[in-house]
Amino acid sequence: MSCTDYAKVAHTVHMSALALPGYHLHAAYAGDWQLSPTEVFPTVVGDMDSSGSLNAQVLLLLAERLRAKAVFQTQQAKFLTWQFDGEYRGDDYTATLTLGNPDLIGESVIMVAHFLQSLTHRLVLGGELVYHRRPGEEGAILTLAGKYSAVHWVATLNVGSGGAHASYYHKANEQVQVGVEFEANTRLQDTTFSFGYHLTLPQANMVFRGLVDSNWCVGAVLEKKMPPLPVTLALGAFLNHWRNRFHCGFSITVG
């Protein structure tokens, strides 16, 4: 555990032939307590566009094992999403409760509960319960989940009344990583299969990422760092053969 804090402000200009150009102001603040490279408390992150719409989230450490998060999304002056999360981490288990758009007056809420138990250092089993309520409608979906982690690969399986989802990730070496995913949706009577790869060329300062799925969608991204300048160039393209749609673009990141 270390103590540090920082504030960051960024500006983004988005230009596209498919949508109107836009401007985004991004601000972030990280507090004093850093529990890990990816966990800093408290953390406040916000993003506002030129129309006044806001996306913001707040992360808090309430106790040594208890974490909380709040997420808000607005469209100009109208609230679209307000979500509250609580997470408790035990020695070998994790419990999470999420409340989405709770409305006491309208008597509507979406509640998601997770529980994961480590049976061994490689095998994790658990479940998810999704409950929703609004005037004239109420329902719940239970899903069972499992995850097995080896040294160079990870396999997951989720099975519930809504369908099944399975994935497999394999790290061949420091440069090559591949993954496959299968999903079956009983409500939509649809199944999809996808394959992805991640290729790193450290000597060329380049990273390739690509995917292809059973719906005849193909996508790829190339990232190239430009040392000694702090600049990263990214080129991306996505092709949907089924709908005959093609998108491409590029980005330049400084910093």
N, C-alpha and C positions, 0 to 999 in steps of 0.2 A: 504494500500500500504506500502510495506516495502522495504528496501534496503539491498541487499546481493549479493554475487557473489561466484562462485566456479568453479573449473575445475576437470574433472574426466577422468581417462584413465583405460580401461579394456582390458584384453586379453582373447580370446576364442579359444579353440581347438575343432573342430568338427570331430567326427569319426562315420562312418556309413558303413554298408555292401552294401548299395545301391548306394553310391556315394564316390568319392575320399575324403580322409581326407583333412581338410583345417584349416587355421588359420585366425583369424579376430582380427584386432586392432580397438578398439572403443574409440573415444575421444569425450568429451562433455564439453561445456563451457556455463555457465549461468551468465548473467550480473547483473546489480545493481537493476533493478526494478521488484518487485514481486507483480503483481496485484491480484493474487489469488494463492491457493496451486498448481494449474496446469499451471499458466501463468507467465513466467519469461522472461524479455526482456533485452538485446538481448540474443538469444540462438543460439548456433552453435553446430551441432551434425554431426559426421562423422564416417563412418565405412569402413575400407579397408581390403580386403582379401589378401591372399598370392600371388595371380596372379596380383595384382595391381588394381583390380576393386574397384571403390569408390561409396559409397552412402552417400550423404551429404544434409543437409538442414539448412537454416538460417531463424530465426524468428526475426522480427523487429517491434517495436512500433513507427510508424511514427507520430501519434498524439494520443490524448486521446481516440478517438473512431476509429482510423484507424490502422489496422494491415496489415503487409505484410509478405509473406513467399516465399522463393525460394528453389527448390528441384533439385538436380542434380544426375544423375546416369551414370556411365561409365562402360564399359567392356574393361578392360586394357586401351588402349589409345583412344578408340572410345566412343563418347558420345551417350548414348541411350535415355536419358530423360533429358529434362530441362523444368521446370514448374514454373510458377510465379502466386501467389495468392494475392489478395487484398480483405480485409474484412472491412466493415463499420458497426458499431453497434450503432443504434439509441436507443431511449428510449424504444420503443416497437417493433422494427423491426431490421432485419439483412440482409444486402446485400453483396453478395460475387461474385467475378469475377475471373475465373481461365483461364490461357492461357497455353496450353500444347504443347510442341515442336514447338513453333513458328519459322517459316523459311521464311524470306522475299524473299530470292533468289528462293527457291523452291516453293513459293506461297502455303504453307500448314500450317494449324493451327487447333488446337482443342480448342474450347472456351466453357466454362461451366459457366452459370450465375444462381445464386440462389437468391431467395427473400423469407423471412419468416416474417409473420406479426402476432403478438400476439393479438388476439381478446379479450381474457380474460386471467386471470392468469393461466388457465388450457388448453385453446384451442389455437392452433397455426395452421395457414393455409399459404400456399405458393406454389411456383412452381420452376421448374428447366427447363432451356433451354440449350440443348447441340447442338452445331453447329460445323461441321467439314468441312474442305476444303482441297483438294489436286488436282493436275492436273487431269482433267477429271472426278472429283467426288466432289459433294457438297450435304450436307443434314443437316437437323435439326430435333430434337425430343423434344417435349414439354411434361412435366410431372407435374401433379398437386399433391400436398402433403398436408396431414393433420396429426396433432398429438394432442392427448388428454391425459393429465397427471392428475391422481388422487393421493391420498395419498399413496396408496400401489400398484398401477398398472399404466401402460402406454400402449396406443394403437396407432398405426400408420397405415396410408394408403397412398399409392402412386399409381396413375392411369395415364397412358399415352398411346401413340400410340404403344409403345413397349411392353406393358403388364401391369400387376398390381402386387403390393407387399403389403402384410399386415402382421403386427406383433403384438403380445400381450405379455407383460411382467408383472409378478405378484410377489410381495414380500410377501410371506405368513407370515414370521416372520424374526427375525435376523439370523436364521440359514438356512432357506429354501427359494430359489428363483427359479421360473420356467418361461419358455417362449416358445411360439409357433410362427412359421413363415410360411407364404404361399406366393408362387411366381408363377406367370404365365407369360410365355414369348411367345408373339404372333409370333415373327419371327421364333423361333425354334419349335413352337407348342409343348411346354413342360410345365408341372406344377410340382412343388415340394412342399412338406410339411415337416417341421422339428420340433422337440421338444427337448428342452434342459433344464437342471437343474443345480443348484449350491447349494451344501450342505456344510455348515460350522460346524465343531465340535471344538469349542474353547477350551474345556477342554483337548482334545487330540491333539490340534495344527494341525488339519488336515482339508483339503478342498477337496471335491469331485466335479468334473465337468463332465457332460456327455451329449451326444446328440444322436438322432436317426432320420433318415429322410425316406422319401417315396422311395428313391432309395436303400433301404436296406443297408445303411451305419450306423455303430454304432461306437462311439468313447467315450473314457473316460480318465480322467486325475486325478491322486491322488497326492496331495502335502502335505508333512509332514515336519514341522519345528522341528529342533532338539535342543531345548534349553538345557543348557545355551550356546551352541555353535551357532555362526551365520551362520548356515548351513540349507539349504532347499533341501529336496530330492523330486523329481517329477518322477512319473511313468506314462506312457501313452501308450495307445493301440488304434488302429483304424482297423476296419474290414469292407470290402466292400463285401457283400455277392454276389452281382450281378456280379462282376468281379473276385471274388474269390481271393482277395488280403488282406493280413494282415500285419500290421506294428506295431512295438512296440519299446519302447525306454525308457531311463531314463536320468535324468540330476541332477547335484549337483551344487547348487548355494551357494557361500560363500560371505557373506556381507549383 
